[in-house]
Amino acid sequence: MPIKTQNDLPAKSILERENIFVIDEHRATHQDIRPITIAILNLMPLKEDTELQLLRMLSNTPLQVDVSFLKLESHKSTHTSLSHLNKFYESFSEVKDKNFDGLILTGAPIELMEFEEVDYWEELCKIMEWSKTHVTSTLHVCWGAQAGLYYHFGIKKHVLGQKCFGIFNHRVRKRKIPLVRGFDDYFMAPHSRHTVVRKEDIENCDDLVILADSKEAGVFLVMKEDGRQIFMMGHPEYDRYTLDREYKRDVSMGLDIEPPLNYYPNDDPNEKPKLSWRSHASIFYANWLNYYVYQQTPYSWNKIAEK
């Protein structure tokens, strides 16, 4: 089944060229089904890239997925045009009385700042609190995962001595939990971050369970036991060239950075990067939509605060 978007969203034409089924709002209204409603709070600077990456991931199920993009009112984006934001994004104040089946809270390149120093932290806290009663399952990604663990459970992040940058091998620790159903024992996933949440801090929280981790990259996937809150430290939604663009951008700025690990053939940045994580990324997003969004959401939405 398709992803439902606004007809003129730039990502729509790219997805169609990739043979991903996308329908516009007019056609969707003529289908006698209840779509899954997913809100994406897009905190990444290059918002159109993130839109495309996440829509790819959400397209791999039989469900019709109705996506809404959210923007912050307390922060001015400088890397995405105002016309794009005004046309395709809604503010939190416009949706706060609505309910969503799922919410994705993306990463942001602000890890070295204390959470309280972020100019939109207060608004983000309001959204995370709102998600407890208006969203069936919230997926927090990278910095968004660290922010969610800090807000909901008081778990702090710590600065790494060297950036965690590359494609890392992970092991599944809780195979019987549906979120990792279909995963191999070991799988690859991208990371690009300067901070980490310590495993022992998560293990000391009775409400959380670690589903996957890595010897090199640390904890990867954490879940509140009821599945209402999921925290993913890496970026499995990244496309083949995302880390390549990040690396070459930093090199062009004169930053002292090593090439991403386990990414280029022969560790040569002039070669085409290896794509080694896409299948597990697709399985992960399909599992989240199926087991934690679709099967947990009531057909007729009221509030879920009683859950």
C-alpha positions in Angstrom: 0.0 0.0 0.0 1.1 3.6 -0.6 2.5 6.5 1.3 0.1 9.4 1.2 1.7 12.8 0.7 0.9 16.3 -0.6 0.9 16.1 -4.4 3.7 18.5 -4.9 6.1 17.4 -2.2 9.5 17.2 -3.9 10.2 13.8 -2.4 7.1 12.4 -4.2 8.6 12.4 -7.7 11.8 10.8 -6.5 10.0 8.0 -4.7 7.9 7.4 -7.8 11.0 7.0 -9.9 12.2 4.4 -7.4 8.9 2.5 -8.0 7.6 3.3 -4.5 3.8 3.7 -4.5 2.9 7.2 -3.5 -0.6 8.7 -3.7 -1.8 12.3 -3.2 -4.5 13.5 -0.9 -7.3 13.5 -3.5 -6.9 9.8 -4.4 -6.5 8.8 -0.8 -9.9 10.2 0.2 -11.5 7.8 -2.2 -10.2 4.7 -0.5 -12.5 3.3 2.1 -9.9 2.5 4.6 -8.4 4.1 7.7 -4.8 5.1 7.0 -2.1 4.9 9.7 -1.3 8.5 10.7 2.4 9.2 11.3 3.8 12.6 12.3 7.5 13.3 11.7 9.1 16.0 13.8 12.0 16.8 11.5 14.9 18.4 13.4 17.5 17.7 10.8 19.0 20.7 8.9 18.6 19.2 5.4 15.0 18.5 5.8 14.2 17.4 2.3 16.9 14.7 2.5 15.4 13.4 5.7 11.9 13.5 4.3 13.0 11.2 1.4 14.9 8.8 3.6 12.1 8.3 6.1 9.4 8.0 3.4 11.4 5.3 1.8 11.4 3.4 5.1 7.7 3.8 5.8 6.7 2.5 2.3 7.6 -1.2 2.9 4.3 -2.4 4.4 0.8 -3.2 3.2 -0.5 -0.3 5.2 -1.6 3.1 3.8 0.5 5.6 5.7 -0.6 9.2 6.0 2.4 11.4 6.9 2.4 14.8 8.4 5.6 16.8 8.8 6.0 19.0 11.9 8.1 22.0 12.5 9.1 23.9 15.6 7.9 27.4 16.3 10.8 28.3 18.7 13.5 27.6 16.1 14.2 29.2 12.7 15.6 26.7 10.1 18.4 28.1 8.0 19.0 25.2 5.7 15.5 24.7 4.3 13.5 27.3 2.5 10.7 29.1 4.3 8.4 28.4 1.3 9.0 24.6 1.7 8.4 24.7 5.4 5.2 26.8 5.1 3.8 24.6 2.4 4.6 21.1 3.7 5.0 21.5 7.5 2.6 22.1 10.3 3.5 23.6 13.7 2.8 21.8 17.0 0.1 24.4 17.9 -1.7 23.3 14.8 -1.8 19.6 15.6 -1.7 19.5 19.4 -5.4 18.6 19.6 -5.0 15.8 17.1 -4.0 12.1 17.8 -1.5 10.2 15.8 -0.8 6.5 15.5 2.9 7.1 15.4 5.5 9.9 15.9 9.1 10.0 14.6 11.4 12.4 16.4 14.5 12.8 14.3 18.1 13.5 15.2 19.8 16.9 15.1 23.4 17.9 14.9 23.6 19.6 18.3 24.9 16.7 20.5 27.7 18.7 22.1 25.2 21.2 23.5 23.5 20.6 26.9 19.8 19.8 26.3 18.7 22.8 28.2 20.9 25.1 26.0 19.0 24.1 22.9 16.8 27.0 21.8 13.8 24.8 21.3 14.2 22.5 24.3 11.1 23.8 26.1 8.9 23.3 23.0 10.4 19.8 22.4 9.6 18.8 26.0 6.0 19.9 25.5 5.8 17.7 22.4 7.4 14.7 24.2 4.9 15.1 27.1 2.0 15.5 24.6 3.1 12.2 22.9 2.3 10.3 26.0 -1.5 10.9 25.5 -1.8 11.6 21.8 0.5 9.1 20.1 0.4 5.3 20.2 4.1 4.8 19.7 7.0 7.3 19.4 10.2 6.5 17.7 13.2 8.6 18.8 16.2 8.6 16.4 19.9 9.4 17.3 19.9 12.8 19.2 16.2 12.5 19.4 16.7 9.2 21.3 19.2 10.8 23.7 16.8 13.7 24.2 13.9 11.3 24.9 15.9 9.1 27.3 16.9 12.3 29.2 13.4 13.8 29.3 11.4 10.6 30.1 14.0 8.8 32.3 16.6 11.3 33.4 19.4 9.3 31.5 22.3 11.6 30.5 24.4 11.6 27.4 28.3 11.6 27.5 30.8 13.1 25.1 32.9 10.6 23.2 36.7 11.0 22.8 36.3 10.4 19.1 33.2 10.7 16.8 31.3 7.4 16.3 31.2 7.5 12.5 30.7 4.7 10.1 28.8 1.4 9.6 29.0 -0.9 12.7 28.1 -4.5 13.4 25.3 -5.0 16.0 23.9 -8.1 17.8 20.3 -8.8 18.7 19.9 -9.3 22.4 16.1 -9.9 22.7 15.1 -12.0 19.7 11.5 -12.8 20.8 10.5 -9.1 20.9 8.5 -8.3 17.7 10.5 -5.1 17.0 13.5 -7.2 15.9 11.5 -10.0 14.4 13.2 -11.2 11.1 16.6 -9.8 12.1 19.7 -11.9 11.7 21.8 -12.5 14.8 24.1 -9.7 13.7 23.3 -6.7 11.4 24.9 -3.5 10.2 23.7 0.1 10.8 25.1 3.6 10.3 26.1 5.9 13.2 27.2 9.6 13.1 27.4 11.2 16.5 29.7 12.7 19.1 27.9 11.5 22.2 26.8 8.2 23.8 24.3 6.9 26.3 25.9 4.4 28.6 24.6 0.9 28.7 24.7 0.6 32.5 22.5 3.7 32.9 19.9 2.1 30.7 20.2 -1.3 32.4 19.6 0.5 35.7 16.2 1.7 34.5 13.5 -1.0 35.1 11.2 0.4 32.4 13.7 0.0 29.6 15.0 -3.0 27.7 18.0 -3.1 25.3 17.2 -4.9 22.1 20.5 -4.5 20.2 24.0 -3.2 20.8 27.4 -3.0 19.3 30.9 -3.6 20.8 32.2 -0.5 18.9 29.1 1.8 18.8 27.4 0.9 22.1 23.7 0.6 22.6 21.7 0.8 19.4 18.0 0.0 20.2 16.1 0.5 23.4 12.4 0.2 24.1 10.1 1.0 27.0 8.5 -2.4 27.7 5.1 -1.5 26.5 6.4 -0.2 23.1 5.0 3.3 23.5 8.5 4.7 23.4 11.4 3.4 21.2 14.9 4.8 21.1 17.3 4.2 18.2 20.8 5.5 18.5 21.9 5.1 14.9 20.6 6.1 11.4 19.4 3.0 9.5 17.3 5.4 7.3 20.4 6.9 5.8 20.9 6.3 2.1 24.1 5.0 0.5 25.8 8.4 0.2 24.7 10.2 3.4 27.9 9.5 5.3 29.9 10.2 2.2 28.4 13.7 2.0 29.0 14.3 5.7 32.6 13.2 5.5 33.4 15.3 2.4 31.6 18.3 3.8 33.8 18.1 7.0 36.9 17.6 4.9 36.1 20.7 2.8 35.7 22.7 6.0 39.2 21.7 7.1 38.0 19.5 10.0 40.2 16.7 11.3 38.1 13.7 10.6 38.8 10.1 9.6 36.7 8.4 6.8 33.6 6.6 8.1 34.5 3.0 9.3 33.4 -0.1 7.3 31.9 2.1 4.6 34.2 2.6 1.6 35.7 -0.4 -0.2 39.4 -0.6 0.8 38.7 2.4 3.0 39.1 4.6 -0.1 36.8 7.6 -0.1 37.1 7.8 -3.9 35.3 4.5 -4.2 31.5 4.0 -4.2 30.3 3.4 -0.6 29.0 -0.1 0.3 25.3 -0.4 1.1 25.1 -3.0 3.8 22.2 -2.0 6.1 19.1 -1.4 4.0 17.4 -4.8 4.4 17.4 -4.6 8.2 16.4 -1.0 8.2 13.3 -1.9 6.1 12.5 -4.8 8.5 12.8 -2.5 11.5 10.4 0.2 10.2 7.9 -2.5 9.0 8.0 -4.1 12.4 7.5 -0.8 14.2 4.5 0.1 11.9 2.9 -3.3 12.2 3.4 -4.4 15.8 3.6 -1.1 17.7 1.5 1.3 15.6 -1.1 -0.6 13.5 -1.9 -3.4 15.9 -1.9 -1.2 19.0 -4.0 1.7 17.7 -7.8 1.7 18.1 -9.7 2.1 14.9 -11.6 5.1 16.4 -9.1 7.4 18.1 -9.8 9.0 21.4 -7.1 9.6 24.0 -4.8 6.8 25.1 -3.7 8.3 28.5 -5.4 5.3 30.2 -3.1 2.8 28.6 
